[in-house]
């Protein structure tokens, strides 16, 4: 059995919230190289999306392993020290505790992990987003694993015809539900159409139960008790065989869907697919970005990556994102660009509105 772990954190932006300083990536690579040499990791790849450091690791320690998570935590802390030395913006932003407690879950960094038996050919796609929140994967995951207009394999591939099951988390109340597609897609859509509250955590093949996809659903505001930054989620998707083909997995991102996040985590904006080199959200700290690193696994080794959105076929999605970005920006501080007040509750807005409370008087 091989475990694929993706653990990320925002530990300092360069410049502002735009990108990542090369020294942080170099430190991440050095730490993980040492762990591989000691036998903790089978393989690894260090990359970024915007100002988030992404640690992609394979190992045989299982999900939630304390040693693997401690490695990620220590790496983020080491990089935070460098970020503070360089006076990078928001140094250590996602590190919400001074002491490691056995697992990064609930401590600030986001994580997605899956354990599985490696197949004869094992393509995996790792999606990483910046300037957006948990729940941003709801629409793509629905399209990939439940929408025949996106994934023709659901119709014409016998090994996918039975569908997939979706594990949906209610993030604010820490509860979960399982929905079987296609039978229960209407019930499921009633919930996952509200990505600020519900998020697809995992998808499994039916009837085998084999894991197909896992996302991070950590909500930073729920951990910190206040706004400290966006969740910037990650997603792992296995492809081919009894799972959707690579092209079917990528297809939903040809549409620049509206997601929560952008400037100060307080706005709706288009999710722009782009190459890793272009994941430098700078216009109004955005628009929100998504990148995808593709790998073939071979004995746990990460063969790759291939930068999946470094492809002119996504030029139209990027153009749509820029047009949609113009549309949203012209609303300025008005909805639907600014989030509704119930969502602004978890940003810096309450500090502003607090002083207005005494001014409210009854209407005659």
N, C-alpha and C positions, 0 to 999 in steps of 0.2 A: 504494500500500500504506500502511496506517495501522498504527501500533504502539500498543497499549494497555498501559501499565505501571502496576502498583500496587506501591508500595514503602512499607513501614511500619517503625516502630520505637517501642519503649517508651523514652522519653527523660525521664520524670519524671511521677509520679502525683500526683493532687490529689483528695481527701485520701488519703494512703497510696497504695494501688494502685487506687483506685476510679474516678477519672475524669481529665479533662485540663483544665488551666487555660486559659482563653480566650486568654491572651497567646501561648501556643504555637501555637494554631491561626491566630491573626492573623499571626504571624511566618511560618508556612508559606505562607499566602496571599500575603503580600507578596513573598516570594522567588520563588514560582512565577509571579506576575503579571509580575515583571521578566523572567523567562525567556521568557514568552510574548511580551512586547513586543519582545524581541530576536530572535524567530523560532525559538527552540529548541523550544518547545512549540506545538502547535496549540491545545490547550485543557487545562484542569486542574480538579480539584475537591479541596479539602482537607477532611477530616473526621476522625472518630475512632471507635474502638470501645473503650469502657472507657478505659484509660490509654495506648492506642496511637495515635500520630499516623499518619494514612493519607494518602498522596499518590497521587492518581489522575490520570494524565497521558496525553494522546494526543500523538503526534508522528510524524515521518516518518524517524526516525533508526535504526530497526531495534531488535531485541532486544539487550540487553546493551550499549547504547551508553554509552561512557565519559562523554560530556558530560551525558547525562541522569542517569546514576547519580551523577556528581559533584555535580550539582544537588541530588539527594536527600540525599546525604551532607552537603553543606555546610548544607543546611536543618536536618537533624537536629542538626548540631553547633551551629548558631546557636540552635536551640531548647533544646539542652542548657545553653548558657550562661545562658539566661533561667531554666531550671529550677533551676540552681544558685543564681542570684541570689534566687529565691523560696524556696529550700530545699525544693523539691519532693522527694517520696520517690523514691529510686532514680534520681536525675538522671543521664542518660546511660547507663542500664542496658544498652541493646543496642549501644552503641558500643564494640566490643571492640578497637579499634585507634585509634592516634593519627594515623595517616596513611592517606589514601585510596590504593588500589592499582589503580584502573581499573574496578572493579566492586564493588557492595556485597555480592555473593555471598561468603560465608565471612567477612564482617566484622561480622556481628551483625544488621543489618536484614534483614527478610524481603522477598521480591519474587516477583511473578508477572507474566509478560509474554507477549503474543501479537501476532504480526504477521499481517495478513490483508487481503484485498480487501474493502472495505466493500460490503455488499449494498444493494439498493433500500430495504430496511427492516432496520435493524441494532440489535435490542434486546440489551443486555448487562446481566448481573446480577453485581454485585461483592459477594461475601460476605466479611465480616471477623469474626474471632473473638477473644475475649479470655479469658484464664485457661484455655487449653487448648494442645494440642501438635499438631505435624505428624502427619498421619494421621487427624485428626478429620473430614476430608472423605471418607474412604474409603466409609463407608456411604451418605452422600447421593449421591456420584458413581455408585456402583453402582446405586442405586435410579433415579436420573435416566436413566442411559444403558444399563441392562441389565435392569431389572425391569419387565415388562409390567403388573404389578399397580400400579405407580406411574405408568408412562408408557405410556398406551394407544397412543400414536403408534407404538411399536415393533411393534404388531400391525396397526394399521389405516392407517398412513401409508406409502405405497409408498416414499417417499424416505428412510425410516428403517428399512425392513424388513430391510436387510442388516446392521444393527447398527453397533457402534462398536468401535474399538480402544483399549485402555488401556495407557498407559506407567506401569509400576509401579517405584518406586525402593526398593531395599533400603538404608535410610538409614545404617545402621551400617557397611556395607561399601562404600558408594558404587558400587553396581551397579544395572543396570536390566534389565527384561524387558518384552516387549510381549505382550499377550493380546488375542485377538479374541473379542468377544462377539457372538452367544451361544454359539459353539462351545466356548470354553474357560473359561466362567464358573466351573466347579467348581474347575479348577486355580487360577484367579485368586483365588477366595474363600479357598482354602487359605492364601494369603499375606496378602491385604489384610484378612482377619479379625483380623490381629495388627497393629493400627495403630501400636503402639510401635516396630515394626521396619520395616514396609513402608508406603509411602504412594503413592497415585495422583498422579502428577505431571501427566499430560496425558491428554486424551481426544480422539480424532479420528474424524471421520465415515468410514464405509466405504461404497463403495470409494474415494471421492474423496480421502481423507486430509486433508480440511479441518479445521483446528483448531476444537474445540468448547469445550474447557475447559482451564485451566491453574491449578495451585495452587503455593503456596510449600511447600517441603519442608525448609527450613533447620532444623537442630537446634542450638539455642544451646549445649547442653552439649558437643556434639561440637566446636564452634568454640572455646569458652572452656576446655574441659578440666575444667569444674566447673559446678555449678548456678549460673546467674545470673538465671534467670527462665524463664517458659514461652515457647514458640515463637510463640503467637498468630498462626496462619496466615491467609492470604488466599486467595481463590479467584475466578477470572474464569470466567463461563459465558456463551457466546453462545446465543441462543434464537430460536425460531420458524424457519420455512422447513424446511430439512433437519435442524434440531436440535429437541429437545423444546420444547414451548410453555412460556411463562413459568409457568403454573400447574403444569406437570409438574416444572419445575425447583425450585419452591418447596415442593412437596408433601412431600418427605422431612423437612423441618424442622417439620412438624406433629407429629412424634414427638421427644420430648426424649431423644435417645440419650445413653448414658453415655460420657463422654470422660475422658481423663487431664488432670489439671491442678489447678484449684481452689486451695485454700490451700497456699502454699509449693511449688506444683507437685507435690504428694505425694499427691493424692487422686483418686478417681473421683467424678464428679458429672454431673448432667444438663446438656445443652447447651440453654440457654433462648433461643428466638428472641424478639427484642424490637426496639422502635424504637431509633434512635440515641440519642434523648433519654433512654431508659431503660437504656442500656448503662453502668450505673454499678455494677458488681459490688461489693456491700458486705457481704452476709451471708457471713461466713467467707471474705471476699474472693471471693465468687461469688454464686450458681452461675455456671459458665462461660456466656458470652454469645455469641450470633451475631447480627449485623445484616446487612442487605442493601440496597445502594443500586442502584436500577435506572435505566438511562439508555437513551435512543435516540441512536445516533451519526448525525450528519449532516455530511458533509464533515469528519469528524474532531472536530467540536464535540460536547461532552457535553451533550445536551439532558436536563436533570434536575438533581438526582436525585429519584426517587420513593422514599420510605422504605417498602420492600416489606413489612416486618413490623409496620408501624404499621397494624394491621388486626385487628379483633375476631375474625376467623376463626382467629387463632393464640392466642386467649385460653385455649383448652383445653390447648394445648401448654405454655403458661406455667403453667397450674394443675398439669399433670402434672409439670413441672419442680420446682415447689415441693413437691409431695408426695414425689417421688423424692429431693429434697434433704433432706427430713425423714428419710426412710428411711436414706439414706447417713449423715447426721450422727449418728444414734443409735448407729452403730458406733464413733464416736469414733476412737481410734488403731488399731482392728482392721480387718483386711481384711474385706469388699471395699471399704470406704471408703478406707482407706490403700492405696497401691499395693503390689504384691508386692515383696519385697526386691530382686529383680533390677532392678526399675525404680527403686527407692529409691537404688540405687547412684549414680544421677546427680543426687541431691538433696543436701541437707546431712546426711543420715543417716550416711554413713561417718565423719564427724567425731565422732559420738556413739558409734558401735559400736567405733571404733578402741581405746578404752580398755578394752574388755571382752575383747580378744583373749587376754591373758595369763591370763584366769580359766578358760579351757577346759581340762578334764582328761579323760583317757580314761574311758569307762564300763566298770566292772568286768564 
